[in-house]
Each structure stands twice: as C-alpha cells, then as structure tokens.
Amino acid sequence: MEKSERTQEQNRVNHVRTQIKKQLAETKAQLDLAHKETHKIELNYGDNTKVNVTEVDDQMETNAAVQQQKDLVASAVETEKILQNQATLYEALSDSPYFGRIDIDEEGEKDTLYIGTATLQDEDDNFLIYDWRAPISSIYYNGTLGSVTYDTPVGRQQVTLEKKRQFLIEHGQIQNMFDTNETVGDEILQSVLGQQNDEHMRNIVATIQKEQNDIIRNTNADLLVVQGVAGSGKTSAILQRIAYLLYHSRSQLNADQIILFSPNRLFSNYISEVLPSLGEKNMRQVTLAEFLDQRFSGLAVETLFDRFEKDQQSLPELAQEIRRYKESPDFMAAIKTYVKQTDERSLAFSSVYYNGKPFFTKAEIQAIYLDLPKLMLPRDKFLQTKNTLIKRLKRRIRTDARADDVQEAVSLLDDYQYQDLVAGRHFRSGDEEINYVARALVRKRYEVIYDALYNDYFMDLYAEYGHFLATARPETIEPSVWQTMVTQVQNDIEAHKIHLEDAAPILYLRDLLTGSGQNHSMQYLFVDEMQDYAPAQLIYLKHAFPRAKLTLLGDSAQDVFTADYNPSDFIHTIETIFPHDRLALFTLLKSYRSTKPITDFAKAMLPDGDQIQAFSRDGHKPNYYLCPDQATATQKVIQLASKLLVDQPTVAILTKTEQAANHLFATLKTDHDVTLMTDRDRSIPHGILIIPIYLAKGLEFDAVIGYDISAKTYGHSGDRDILYTLASRAMHNLELIGIDVPSPIIKTLDANLFHWHDIDPVTAKA
Ligand SMILES: Nc1ncnc2c1ncn2[C@@H]1O[C@H](COP(=O)(O)OP(=O)(O)OP(=O)(O)O)[C@@H](O)[C@H]1O
C-alpha cells in the first residue's frame, strides 16, 4: 500500500481523535456538573427528612417529600452513570477509534464508511464512525468485493462493495492496515490471537468471522443452537450477540431480560468485561448450581462437580441407568401425565403450625381442595385452595383483633411503635384507627403463617415426588431396585439433601402443581456448555423462562461430566425436546484459541476430529513426559511450570479431579508459590495455578500442564473428552505429564504430533 495512503489514513485518525477528545471534554464537563447536582440533592434530601413526624398530616407530607427526593437522587445518579459510561467509551475510542473501512457504491453514489465499537458523529451530524452493529456494517463482516446485500429495517438493500480495509490502531497510531477481499483477513487475527491471555476475555468485534457473524446477527430463530469445536468462539459469539440484540431492540429489551447460564463462577468473572467494553450493561449470569440453590432454599442440592467427584469413586451400571432415565424427556413427560391425573385424588398437604400447634390442619386443607370441581386444572385448584386459606387467615385476623389481649397490647404501644404502624395512613375516626392498629398487630403475629401460605409450604412437595416416583418405574428396572432408589431419595431429603438428577424433576412437579416458578419477563436465555445439561434440565429451564428465546451452545466432544455413560448426541436430543420451536443450527469447525500444533494434537484424540480446522498460528509441539513415579512427576511439574512462567503470566496445572488437585497442592505448597483454585473462587490470578479440569471449562490459559495423564486416570474411552477439553484450554504451550503407565489415549496418537520424553528420577531433580 502506498505510503501517502497510510499518511492520509493517519491524518483521518488524528482528525477523528480530535473530535473524540472534544466530545470527551464536553462529556466530562457535563459529568462534573451532574456530580455536583447529585451532591446538592443528596444534601437537600437530608434536610427535608427532618420534618415533624408526630402529626398524621405532617407524616404524610414527609413521606411524599421523601419519596420525591429519593426519585430525584435516583434520576441524578442515573444521569451521572450514563455520562460516565459515555466518557469511558470516548476514552476507549480515542485509543482505537475504528478497525474497518468500507467503500461502497449505491446506485452511483459513492461513500466511505469507517467501522468501530461505537457510533461517532461530528457537530454537523456527519458519521465519523459507524457502530459495528449498524445494518450497513454487516457488509464489513459478510461481504467480499462486488455486489453485496445487507438487511435494514425497511428491507434488503443492495450496494457494490469496492474496498474493504482493516486497521490495527493502538494509542491513536495505525500499527497496521490491509486491504482485503476476505471477510476479515488472517493477518490481523494472527496478531490478536498471538497475544497473551488477559484476566478477562476481550471483545472480538474487530475480527468477527463470517460464520460467527451469522450467529451474532440472527434474530429469527426461537431456538438457536451452536455446536462448535473447542476454541471456535462460541462464547465470544454469544457475548457479541447479546450486544447486538441490545443495540437492535434498545426500546424493548434491557440487559436484565437476558440471562446466561455459565459453567462456573470463574467463567462468569472471566467474561464480565466484554459487554461493558462495548458500552453495554452485562446480562444476568447464573450457574446451574446457583439457580437450583435459590429454588431449593434450605436444602443442599448436589452440584455437577460433587457428582463428578463421587462418580470417579464408583458409578454402578444400575445407578447409571436410573440416572439416564430420570434425566430423560420421558421422565419429565411422566411428571406431566402424573400431574394431569391429580383430579382423582387430593395432593399431599402438610398442616400449617403456629406456636407448635396446627393452625390449618392437613385435613382442613385437603377438604378445601377436594371440594373444588374435579375438572379444574391442578394449578388452579391449588391456587384456589391457597386463596381460601389466605381468606380464612384474614378472617381470623379480624376476629382476633377484637380480643381483649390485643386491645390491651394496643394501649401498651409506645409512640414510636404506634407511629410506625399508622405511617402514611389517614383515618376517619379514632375507632377506625385503633381497629387498624389492632389488626396490624395480629397480622404481625401471624406473619409466619402468611409466609407459609405464600411460599406454598402447606403442600408436601417431597411426599408428592415420592408418590410420583412410586408410579414411574420403567419396565427395564426391577421393582426392588427402583424401591431402593425411592427410599434413598426420601432419606436424603429428610437429611436436607437433593441429588442433582432429582432437582429439575422436583421443580417441574412443583411448578405444574402450584402454577408457580415461571419467569415471564426474561426474553432471552443463553446456555453455554450445553453438553453439561441433561435433557430434563433443559426442559425445566425452558419451562421456567417460557417467553425467552433460547440460544444453546456447546461441544459434544467436551462432555467432561457424563462421557463415561452417556452418548452425547445433543443436537438430536434438542430436536426431540423442543420439536415446535423454529430452530437454527450452526456448526463452528475452526478453532482459534490454540496454536496449530496444539489444535492438531487435541483433535487427534477425537474419533471425528478430522473435521476440526486449526487456525494457522505457529507454535511448539506439545510434550509428553512419562515419569516413573509420583515423586518424579511432582518434581517435573514444578520444574516445567517455573520454566514456562518466565515467558507466560499464567501457567495452569490441570488435574482430572479436585482430589488430585488437593493432593498436588499439598505436595507443592510448602516450597513453591502455587495457587489452588476451587469452585468458590471468582477470579483467576497470575502465576502457577492448580485447577481440576471441570473448573477450567470455558477458560483459556497461556500455558497448560496436564497432570497425571496416565493409564490409571485416563484409561477409559470416555476420558477422551476430558483430555480433549484439557488440551484445548492451552493457547501457546501444552505439556503433559504421565506417571508409570501412559494413558492409552496418548499412546495411540501419531508420534509426529508431539514430543515424547521418558524421564528418569535423576533428570527431574536436575
Ligand atoms: N473472530 C475472532 N477474533 C479474535 N479472537 C477470536 C475470534 N473467535 C474466537 N477468538 C478467540 O478464541 C478464543 C476462544 O474463543 P471462545 O472462548 O469464545 O471459544 P469457545 O468456542 O467458547 O471455546 P470452548 O468451547 O473451548 O470453551 C478466545 O480467546 C477468543 O477471543
């Protein structure tokens, strides 16, 4: 490219930066003013609350004034926040204003557009930068030179794309620029991918690939499913997709109506900066364990991690069969059928107690329920029963309020307590006021009962589940085996424990019986690492967020948790569990995370790994070190980690289980600076880390050392998925350590893909 052209482009960058700086200065001045305003209102707020509160009229006035002040503060704080975000955005733009340029010809009218992370206009409303999500920007990601189309709110438009230019701009200086005919050329991608890992994931808007762009910009599907190989940008694509959806539905959608199920808390933190870097608020994030915990308050729900650790000890064939069944669509369908049949019988109710005595007896509740028309839907019958109980409670409150002891309690209230009860109310007579206070006192007394009714505690959900289980045995399982399982489930519930395989079915049963548990406001539900979700869990999530459009992403080859006993053909499963949804299925086969030698090594472990394409980034071949014993292996691991740490900020030693991680940590911690990561950790520090592989799901590290890749640990064919997941976490370096007998998975790999080293104890010490 000609030098003068580069100079011209740099001049334009300088011009745009001057504009950005000007607008930044204005925003900062406004921010300063807004901050002063907030401070003033807050001071005022304090003064306004010091009003006489003893007279009822004053009290009401004070409440209104306080509310008004609160609203003023909230609105001032909001204005400040918006300005602050804008300032942050301008600062980022000033560093790197844009990354792309397209020259188009629209029916003879030529135009040059520059594309960046946000829109920027000058005083005359000329667009200096187009947001990457603007309709016209899609040409940059999708189009090759020539005639191209793009979708706009008023229909499809056609233009001629005459030039596409990519920029790498840092600190306001063009580092690199290319003209390209490809979607986004490899050269810029090379340099982005070659960088070192950050504590947080970065946005990829400058280098989105065509196949990723299709996922990001899809707005038609009700159910969007992405099967993508490790490192193919699934997580990146959904985060940019969220930013895209927020931009395009600004008036109908806010970030609180989007929920992402993420694999673990480390991951939640790892991705938390992507949306803010694009000027958007983060969506809600939750792990499956957190979601279940919230819904089973007071009970300990087994996590996927706990279960995996236990499975490593023993998982008999029969237990596998029962689990597969309880996690299947058939089992959820059986619950639906069971609930429909409740017209013939009562539900399992529990008495509601007050001060140790039944306030509503089980028999009374049952009688209300059975009195309702048989053909009524179960959830409506339940709701009616609940309403009747609440009405009876209210009646009882009115009666009790007239009792002498309550009247006496009213007369004993001090001024402060009294005012607290009547705050903001106006009464026509003294009697009315006293009656009100008496009822308020009794209402407080019976709060526990109201809570029990409100939270549906008068239904014995677990007894119901027991009844259901008794009807649900599949023919392939012996009655005695099934009965043992049912008893076990009930004993565990007595001990406040719930097995993961029972969690979604119990919630589903509860919701169908009571009509509760659904969130109708959520508009989008994203599930990352969907291969970790059982069909029953996905069915429950769809039920829990009935209006949400679903985006599911996963990789059947990274089935860490169930590969041993469950064939993971999740695309087929998804088609069967959501037969009525408009499905869009995308497959991503190109892997961007790792160097080519690492991807080639990792994919060789998979039976159909050939289809995986490695992005062409050079690097070292992985190494496999076979150590004669554990002592040598621990010496080797620390020797390697320390060496890698010279060039890489983070080295992750990945073990198969938590137990193995604990053990290795205990051996190394006295003499070395190592960090053990657990499922309670929320962020990833630099240095040498020891992590069980399932906690590293979705994450990436500059260097990975796989520990104990031996026959004993990775001996089954199902372990292939775990080893593949482990290897594909590495960006630049991958080292594997075996102990005694090498894993057969490694032994069968083509020797050209890695270097094999037989270590003797002396070498390791050296
Ligand atoms: N178009 C792209 N431009 C730049 N970097 C990219 C692009 N696509 C993916 N990457 C990078 O590749 C790495 C892997 O991406 P990501 O974590 O989104 O993949 P994934 O499919 O979710 O991986 P996994 O299933 O293995 O967890 C990240 O560092 C990401 O930034």
The ligand as an SDF file (V2000), in Angstrom:
LIG
                    3D

 31 33  0  0  0  0  0  0  0  0999 V2000
  -13.1710  -13.8620   15.4660 N   0  0  0  0  0  0  0  0  0  0  0  0
  -12.2850  -13.8830   16.4450 C   0  0  0  0  0  0  0  0  0  0  0  0
  -11.3880  -12.9120   16.5600 N   0  0  0  0  0  0  0  0  0  0  0  0
  -10.4700  -12.9050   17.5520 C   0  0  0  0  0  0  0  0  0  0  0  0
  -10.4100  -13.8380   18.5040 N   0  0  0  0  0  0  0  0  0  0  0  0
  -11.2930  -14.8330   18.4410 C   0  0  0  0  0  0  0  0  0  0  0  0
  -12.2860  -14.9110   17.4300 C   0  0  0  0  0  0  0  0  0  0  0  0
  -13.0220  -16.0100   17.6490 N   0  0  0  0  0  0  0  0  0  0  0  0
  -12.5300  -16.5940   18.7580 C   0  0  0  0  0  0  0  0  0  0  0  0
  -11.4830  -15.8850   19.2300 N   0  0  0  0  0  0  0  0  0  0  0  0
  -10.6790  -16.1540   20.4190 C   0  0  0  0  0  0  0  0  0  0  0  0
  -10.5370  -17.5670   20.5380 O   0  0  0  0  0  0  0  0  0  0  0  0
  -10.5940  -17.9400   21.9070 C   0  0  0  0  0  0  0  0  0  0  0  0
  -11.7010  -18.9590   22.0950 C   0  0  0  0  0  0  0  0  0  0  0  0
  -12.9500  -18.3260   21.9820 O   0  0  0  0  0  0  0  0  0  0  0  0
  -14.1830  -18.7690   22.8810 P   0  0  0  0  0  0  0  0  0  0  0  0
  -13.7640  -18.9440   24.2960 O   0  0  0  0  0  0  0  0  0  0  0  0
  -15.2760  -17.8450   22.5790 O   0  0  0  0  0  0  0  0  0  0  0  0
  -14.4440  -20.2010   22.2310 O   0  0  0  0  0  0  0  0  0  0  0  0
  -15.4140  -21.3600   22.6920 P   0  0  0  0  0  0  0  0  0  0  0  0
  -15.9060  -21.9890   21.4550 O   0  0  0  0  0  0  0  0  0  0  0  0
  -16.4300  -20.8310   23.6340 O   0  0  0  0  0  0  0  0  0  0  0  0
  -14.3840  -22.3140   23.4220 O   0  0  0  0  0  0  0  0  0  0  0  0
  -14.5540  -23.5720   24.3900 P   0  0  0  0  0  0  0  0  0  0  0  0
  -15.7410  -24.3650   23.9720 O   0  0  0  0  0  0  0  0  0  0  0  0
  -13.2800  -24.3110   24.1540 O   0  0  0  0  0  0  0  0  0  0  0  0
  -14.5960  -23.0390   25.7670 O   0  0  0  0  0  0  0  0  0  0  0  0
  -10.7930  -16.6570   22.6980 C   0  0  0  0  0  0  0  0  0  0  0  0
   -9.5460  -16.1820   23.1220 O   0  0  0  0  0  0  0  0  0  0  0  0
  -11.3780  -15.7040   21.6860 C   0  0  0  0  0  0  0  0  0  0  0  0
  -11.0870  -14.3700   21.9930 O   0  0  0  0  0  0  0  0  0  0  0  0
  1  2  1  0
  2  3  1  0
  2  7  2  0
  3  4  2  0
  4  5  1  0
  5  6  2  0
  6  7  1  0
  6 10  1  0
  7  8  1  0
  8  9  2  0
  9 10  1  0
 10 11  1  0
 11 12  1  0
 11 30  1  0
 12 13  1  0
 13 14  1  0
 13 28  1  0
 14 15  1  0
 15 16  1  0
 16 17  2  0
 16 18  1  0
 16 19  1  0
 19 20  1  0
 20 21  2  0
 20 22  1  0
 20 23  1  0
 23 24  1  0
 24 25  2  0
 24 26  1  0
 24 27  1  0
 28 29  1  0
 28 30  1  0
 30 31  1  0
M  END
$$$$
